[in-house]
């Protein structure tokens, strides 16, 4: 291939990349305003966390059996990562869930608990991604970090999963858990990386 051909291909790839960036930033990111508000709010309340890696032994146990004991132990590991080491919440597997929900966090007079929908073909990374989302609901509620209406609070929860270092897990087991989509997840990742580099947010590096 001659130099002109290489230049044309290179230019085409660059244009395609720019189109994707423009699309994701201005059209696909439906909740950009709410996401930016969530990131600003989170950074004012808690330091960002480094990438989470699940405890290997706990995750292997979870892969063998989605029991209450294994799910609850995994939840403690998640909460420890976000700086809530002495907290625990029971997590119950269920096949009976209202609508298409993958999980739910329940806060009531009889105590707090999480339910995770476990289907016959449930994949460990999807179960873990759902558990992380519900643990975020519990953590944010317990520490008083919340926004006004339901939609804003759901977007805050989705954004917090990435802010607190669970992005890789969400990538591995992505299901339509909350309100944001893949393009919005990518937008948050880029913004977090940029803000940390510019010193706009404080990152807590897990020891």
PyMOL commands that set and color helices and strands:
alter all, ss='L'
color gray80, all
select helices_A, chain A and resi 3-28+32-45+56-64+68-81+124-142+150-163+167-172+182-197
alter helices_A, ss='H'
color red, helices_A
select strands_A, chain A and resi 48-49+90-94+103-108+111-117+203-204
alter strands_A, ss='S'
color yellow, strands_A
deselect
rebuild
show_as cartoon
